Amino acid sequence: MLGIKWNRVKQEWKDEKLKWNVSDYGNMTQLRIADHEIWQPDIVLYNSAQPNNIDYYGNTHCIVWHDGRVLWVPPALLSVYCDFDFTYWPYDTQSCDLLFGSWTYSGNEINLTTYAKPVETSGEMAGEWELVKADKKLETLLYPCCPEPYYRLDYSITVKRRSTAHHTILIIPVIMSIFSTLSVFWLAPTAKEKFILSGVTAIVSTLYLLYFAQKLPTVSANTPIIVKFHAYNLILVAISMIMTVLTFNISQRSCRTPLPWFIIKALTGKPGTLLCLPSLKRSFQSENFIDGNSEEMQDCNMEQERRPNTNARAMNSINDWYLLAVAVDRIMFYIYILLFLLLIVFLIL
């Protein structure tokens, strides 16, 4: 439903009963008369959102001239149902039709016409809407029941939402959600900050979905792209949290369990080179790259103290499992980049 507040609705007609001779009344050419004291055309809004109430014109006086001409320019508040498309909200442009006509008089009794002057679009609209275009058209309707014509005045109004403030409120959080989701895969597999970052991103997307539920009408047939994005992003964040748990457990695997040889070959071969893993493996030899305070590392240290000859093999096993966890994270990073690109293209098109 769209509410339109017009500063004035100009109606002009001629009433033969309101003529008078100017010389008989002291050369008085016009009068101001209350609107309820004279006849008025029953021009109503056919597609009004309040069909039980047609009192949307303000109670103002009419100007009556000596030749019977009557001018009535009341303020009006019109509510009309429109089929809005919120797909590109908050960057949407909406169109709405206002259909005016007489409720009881045919075209033989009221010859409805329009002013030659085009509808002005230069005026400012209140709130977040900007008037883009306004067209008018006079329709002649013929019904099977009645031979006389009926006139209807159609206004087509196009408004555009002013979306300057939405850049900060809605669009920037979308960009930050994407970077936050991708950043999870570049943290160390043993870093517990990955769970915090994923949780915060999930909370933000959930809060925005609740915000959209309050902000947008639920009767719209089109779901906004930004709402779909946060919904799909929440699913992707949930999957990334599952992968975070998986890579965390992989990186904490016991040193007693060696990694299968074909996986080691892949990690140290061309696939591993594409994921920049060889440089990471070389860093294992120059610094303590893995968290030594974890329970698995403590178990490995105890095992190495009992069996000194297995130190090198145990450390290589730890490095291999850690390398596998990093490889899974980086593969998921590239997969998520592709998913976000496909998601954006799918939502826009």
FENLINLIN-V75644 format. One record per pair of residues at least 12 apart in sequence whose ideal C-beta (glycine too) atoms are under 6 Angstrom apart, sorted by the first residue. I is the first residue (numbers start at 0). J is the second residue. D is the distance in whole Angstrom. If there is no record, write none. Layout:
i,j,d
I,J,D
I,J,D
This chain:
i,j,d
0,48,5
0,78,6
0,80,6
1,79,6
1,81,5
1,95,5
2,78,5
3,77,5
4,76,5
5,75,5
7,72,5
8,75,4
9,72,5
10,71,5
11,70,5
12,40,6
12,69,6
13,67,5
13,68,5
14,67,5
14,69,6
15,67,5
17,63,5
17,67,5
18,67,4
19,65,5
21,65,5
28,65,5
29,62,6
29,64,5
30,63,5
31,60,5
32,61,5
32,63,6
33,60,6
34,61,6
40,109,6
41,101,6
41,102,5
41,103,6
42,99,6
43,102,5
44,77,6
45,98,4
45,100,6
46,79,5
46,98,5
48,78,4
48,79,6
48,80,5
49,78,6
55,75,6
55,76,5
55,77,6
56,73,4
56,75,5
57,73,4
57,74,4
59,73,5
79,97,6
81,95,4
84,221,5
85,219,5
85,221,5
85,223,5
86,221,5
88,223,4
89,160,6
89,162,5
89,165,4
90,162,5
91,160,6
92,159,5
93,158,6
94,157,5
95,156,5
96,155,5
97,154,4
98,151,6
98,153,6
99,152,4
100,151,4
105,147,4
105,149,6
106,148,4
106,149,6
106,150,5
107,147,5
111,150,4
113,135,6
113,137,6
118,133,4
118,135,6
120,133,6
127,160,6
127,161,5
128,158,5
129,159,5
129,161,6
130,158,6
131,157,5
131,159,5
132,157,4
133,156,5
134,155,5
135,154,5
136,153,5
137,152,6
138,151,4
138,153,6
176,200,6
176,232,6
177,339,6
179,196,6
179,200,4
180,200,6
180,236,6
181,335,6
183,196,5
183,197,5
183,239,5
184,328,4
184,331,5
184,332,4
188,246,5
188,247,6
188,250,4
188,324,4
189,250,5
189,290,5
193,243,5
197,236,6
197,239,6
197,240,5
200,236,5
201,236,5
204,229,5
204,232,5
204,233,4
207,229,5
208,229,5
211,226,5
224,346,5
227,346,6
231,342,6
242,331,5
246,324,4
246,327,5
246,328,5
249,320,6
249,323,6
249,324,4
250,321,5
250,324,4
251,293,6
251,295,4
252,320,4
253,295,6
254,299,4
254,313,4
254,316,5
254,317,5
257,316,5
258,319,4
258,320,6
263,319,6
266,322,5
266,326,6
274,326,6
274,329,5
276,322,6
280,322,6
283,318,5
289,321,5
299,313,5
